[in-house]
Amino acid sequence: MWREEMNEYGPRIIAIPNTIYEKYKNYTVVVAVLPTITKGEIIEKLRNSMSVTVCDYIECYPLLFGGIFVFLDDKVLTRYEFEGYVRIDQQKYDEFNINDFVREKCYTFEKETLCFTKSKCNNCIPIDNVGLRFII
């Protein structure tokens, strides 16, 4: 679903991915997922300011660039592109480990477990490696 708004050049369309946040010790993992969203506070902030300075890295970078971001404290550690799906699970698996992250595997974080797979499965959510869609 796209949001369309008129400007002096014609329609302006904007959409950003949904995000899944998980924490493990000092790490924050943010996964950009489909479907995209077209409404919300962050969209209005970005639309009105046209600047990424309106939000912090953890909030904005996954929305703008898609993929899977790993932050250490509040600094970007790395970004991965993973062609596949993520599933939220309640079972316990191996604890998150940055050294073997983003393989077809399940990782347990502080609250939930995220399972990454290249095959579509029940309750799987497609990972969005694109990020912001903006058409003027």
ZIWO-V495673 format. One record per pair of residues at least 24 apart in sequence whose ideal C-beta (glycine too) atoms are under 7 Angstrom apart, sorted by the first residue. I is the first residue (numbers start at 1). J is the second residue. D is the distance in Angstrom with one decimal. If there is no record, write none. Layout:
i:I j:J d:D
i:I j:J d:D
This chain:
i:1 j:38 d:5.2
i:2 j:38 d:5.9
i:3 j:38 d:3.8
i:3 j:39 d:6.5
i:7 j:136 d:6.9
i:9 j:136 d:5.3
i:12 j:136 d:5.4
i:13 j:135 d:4.4
i:14 j:38 d:6.9
i:14 j:43 d:6.2
i:14 j:47 d:6.1
i:14 j:133 d:6.9
i:14 j:134 d:5.1
i:15 j:133 d:4.5
i:16 j:43 d:6.3
i:16 j:63 d:4.4
i:16 j:132 d:5.4
i:17 j:63 d:6.4
i:17 j:66 d:5.8
i:17 j:128 d:3.9
i:17 j:131 d:6.4
i:19 j:62 d:5.3
i:19 j:63 d:6.8
i:20 j:86 d:6.6
i:22 j:109 d:3.8
i:22 j:111 d:6.7
i:22 j:112 d:6.5
i:22 j:114 d:5.9
i:23 j:109 d:6.1
i:23 j:110 d:5.0
i:24 j:95 d:6.8
i:24 j:96 d:4.1
i:24 j:109 d:4.7
i:24 j:110 d:5.9
i:26 j:72 d:5.8
i:26 j:73 d:5.4
i:27 j:70 d:6.1
i:27 j:71 d:6.8
i:27 j:72 d:6.0
i:27 j:96 d:6.5
i:27 j:98 d:6.7
i:28 j:58 d:5.8
i:28 j:71 d:4.4
i:29 j:68 d:6.8
i:29 j:70 d:5.5
i:29 j:96 d:7.0
i:29 j:109 d:7.0
i:30 j:58 d:6.5
i:30 j:62 d:4.3
i:30 j:69 d:4.7
i:31 j:68 d:5.1
i:31 j:86 d:5.3
i:31 j:114 d:6.9
i:31 j:127 d:6.2
i:32 j:62 d:4.6
i:32 j:63 d:6.9
i:32 j:66 d:4.4
i:32 j:67 d:6.0
i:32 j:127 d:6.8
i:32 j:128 d:4.4
i:32 j:131 d:6.3
i:33 j:86 d:6.4
i:33 j:125 d:4.6
i:33 j:126 d:6.4
i:33 j:127 d:5.9
i:33 j:128 d:5.7
i:34 j:125 d:7.0
i:34 j:126 d:4.4
i:34 j:128 d:5.0
i:36 j:133 d:6.6
i:63 j:131 d:6.3
i:63 j:132 d:6.3
i:64 j:131 d:5.0
i:64 j:132 d:4.9
i:65 j:131 d:4.4
i:66 j:128 d:4.7
i:66 j:129 d:4.7
i:66 j:130 d:4.6
i:66 j:131 d:3.5
i:67 j:129 d:4.9
i:68 j:102 d:6.3
i:68 j:127 d:6.9
i:70 j:98 d:6.4
i:70 j:101 d:6.9
i:81 j:129 d:4.5
i:82 j:116 d:6.1
i:82 j:127 d:5.3
i:83 j:118 d:6.6
i:84 j:116 d:6.3
i:84 j:117 d:5.6
i:84 j:118 d:4.1
i:84 j:127 d:6.0
i:85 j:117 d:5.3
i:85 j:120 d:6.0
i:85 j:121 d:6.7
i:85 j:124 d:3.7
i:85 j:125 d:6.2
i:85 j:126 d:5.7
i:85 j:127 d:6.4
i:86 j:114 d:5.5
i:86 j:115 d:6.9
i:86 j:116 d:5.7
i:86 j:124 d:7.0
i:86 j:125 d:5.4
i:86 j:127 d:5.8
i:87 j:115 d:4.4
i:87 j:117 d:7.0
i:87 j:121 d:6.3
i:87 j:123 d:5.4
i:87 j:124 d:4.9
i:88 j:112 d:5.4
i:88 j:114 d:6.4
i:89 j:113 d:4.2
i:89 j:115 d:5.3
